[in-house]
Amino acid sequence: MRKRKRKIWLISVILLLLAAGGGYVAYTRYFSPAPLAEEPPEPALETATVTQGDIVITADGSGELVPASELELAFRTSGVLDEVLVDVGDLVQEDDLLARLESEELERAVANVDVEVDLAQLDLAETREGATDAELANASAALRDAQVELQLAEKAYEDTLDSGLDAAVERAKLQRDWYVSYYQSQKSEYEDGGLSQSDHDHAMNAMISAEGRYNEAVNDALTGEALAKNRVTQVQNAVYQAWENLQLLQSEPLTDTLTQAELAVDQALLERETARLNLEAAQLYAPFDGTVMEVSAVAGEQVNTTTPVLTLADLGEPLVCFWVEESDLGKVAVGSRVNVVFEALPDDTFSGEVIGVDPVLVRVDNTDAVQAWASVDLGAQGVDLLAGMTAEVEVIAAEARDALLAPVEALRETSPGQYAVFVVRPYGEVEMHAVTVGLRDAVNAEVLAGLELGDVVSVGEME
């Protein structure tokens, strides 16, 4: 009986709970107020991790291979070209004979003056014959010493003439020729209406300045030649002084015959020197090791000191003349490394460095550009390069290896040149860190101080 009552009680409790639950459901469905709209979640931070890597700032340009030096060679005298001993493409060494003029008359002139010198010296010896006094012998020896000194001075003068234009003159001439060619191209463009008056005048003034520098270099070279010639004159005076001393020591005044004999020797020596120089000028020698780029004259042609006979270039250490956009001027400096790829050798990369930047802009494809020059290291590749080869040049303006890198988007400029970033900690805390920034490209910035490898930084918010 008691068990039955307990069972009835449990059933009643269950029914009451079910009724209460149903009432609550009905209330919440039909009578409770509508629920409030959910607030949108706060936007999540977009982050990035500080990494380690390289950052390289470059400037790209294009250009062509040019010889380190290129020179048009001409004779130092006029005449008929007898033969050219080299062909285009030949490799020559310094002082190799390249060409010569017809020189039969010059050779005969040298032989004739050699005979005249011998006859004059024999006549002088005969005129002095019979002098036995010791002092007279010493004075005669002094005169001979002075004459030897004269020969040495004349030889030094000959060497000065043989040396031709010195390196400074050659460099000045190369610059002058380049600016002349540059001005001609600018002038042609100006006459076609593609160039302003100011650009035309600028090119003309640059050419005039180069011409002035060339003339100064030539004058300096001629000054050295004049000094050597003055030395010859001084030694000639010493010869005459020795002769006067000899005259004073003789028991009788020197006769006019002896004077004339000595002067005849001096005159013969000078004529011989002139004849030898004329013969030497009819020979064209290589001023440096190089490659024959062009032969401009043929045998039988009349040439003079301004007629180019051939062009010699030094291809052992070629240069790349290249151009970059005006906006990249700050990225091109002397000493910057370059990587060079030639169109004809796309699989080879040549290293080098910038050796010069021209002080004026040039026009390339109707656009102002910076013209620069770079060396090319040929040691790593065993290939032959030809002048005029087209090249693509990458200038390494600056680089940092194994540097801490943070996205540029993470930088917040707090004041001019001062930056900070927001570092996101593991539990969501955000801290602002002042940082020192080094190199930057379009994506990353080099962090010199203020962050550590693996730091997570905010780069903005996601929508």
HUPEDA-V469057 format. One record per backbone hydrogen bond with DSSP energy under -0.5 kcal/mol. NH is the residue of the N-H (numbers start at 1). CO is the residue of the C=O. If there is no record, write none. Layout:
BEGIN
nh->(NH	NH)
co->(CO	CO)
END
This chain:
BEGIN
nh->(5	6	7	8	9	10	11	12	13	14	15	16	17	18	19	20	21	22	23	24	25	26	27	28	29	30	31	32	46	47	48	50	51	53	55	57	58	59	61	62	63	64	65	66	68	69	71	73	73	76	79	81	82	83	85	85	86	89	90	92	95	96	98	99	100	101	102	107	108	109	110	111	112	113	114	115	116	117	118	119	120	121	122	123	124	125	126	127	128	129	131	132	137	138	139	140	141	142	143	144	145	146	147	148	149	150	151	152	153	154	155	156	157	158	159	160	161	162	163	164	164	170	171	172	173	174	175	176	177	178	179	180	181	182	183	184	185	186	187	188	189	190	191	192	193	194	195	200	201	202	203	204	205	206	207	208	209	210	211	212	213	214	215	216	217	218	219	220	221	222	223	224	225	226	227	228	229	230	231	232	233	234	235	236	237	238	239	240	241	242	243	244	245	246	247	248	249	250	259	260	261	262	263	264	265	266	267	268	269	270	271	272	273	274	275	276	277	278	279	280	281	282	282	283	284	285	286	290	291	292	293	293	294	296	296	297	300	301	303	307	308	309	310	311	312	313	314	315	318	319	320	321	321	322	322	323	324	326	328	329	331	332	333	335	336	337	338	339	340	341	342	343	345	346	348	350	350	352	354	355	356	358	362	364	364	367	369	370	371	372	373	374	375	376	377	378	383	388	389	391	392	393	394	395	395	396	396	397	397	398	400	403	405	406	408	410	411	412	414	414	415	418	419	420	421	423	423	424	425	425	428	431	433	433	435	436	437	438	441	445	446	447	448	448	449	454	455	457	457	458	459	460	462)
co->(1	2	3	4	5	6	7	8	9	10	11	12	13	14	15	16	17	18	19	20	21	22	23	24	25	26	27	27	460	45	457	455	405	403	400	398	56	395	393	323	391	321	389	319	314	314	312	71	310	281	303	301	100	100	83	98	98	292	87	290	286	93	284	284	83	282	80	103	104	105	106	107	108	109	110	111	112	113	114	115	116	117	118	119	120	121	122	123	124	125	128	130	133	134	135	136	137	138	139	140	141	142	143	144	145	146	147	148	149	150	151	152	153	154	155	156	157	158	159	160	161	166	167	168	169	170	171	172	173	174	175	176	177	178	179	180	181	182	183	184	185	186	187	188	190	189	189	196	197	198	199	200	201	202	203	204	205	206	207	208	209	210	211	212	213	214	215	216	217	218	219	220	221	222	223	224	225	226	227	228	229	230	231	232	233	234	235	236	237	238	239	240	241	242	243	244	245	246	255	256	257	258	259	260	261	262	263	264	265	266	267	268	269	270	271	272	273	274	275	276	277	278	279	280	99	283	96	92	313	90	291	311	311	294	309	309	81	298	79	304	306	73	73	294	71	291	69	313	315	66	374	64	319	320	372	62	370	368	325	326	328	329	331	354	333	396	352	394	350	392	345	390	342	343	345	340	348	338	336	373	373	371	369	362	367	364	362	324	369	322	356	320	353	318	351	376	381	65	386	63	341	61	339	59	393	337	394	57	395	57	55	53	51	445	443	407	408	420	412	418	418	415	435	412	433	421	431	456	423	429	425	423	421	431	419	449	435	446	444	406	439	404	436	446	436	50	452	48	455	422	46	46	44)
END
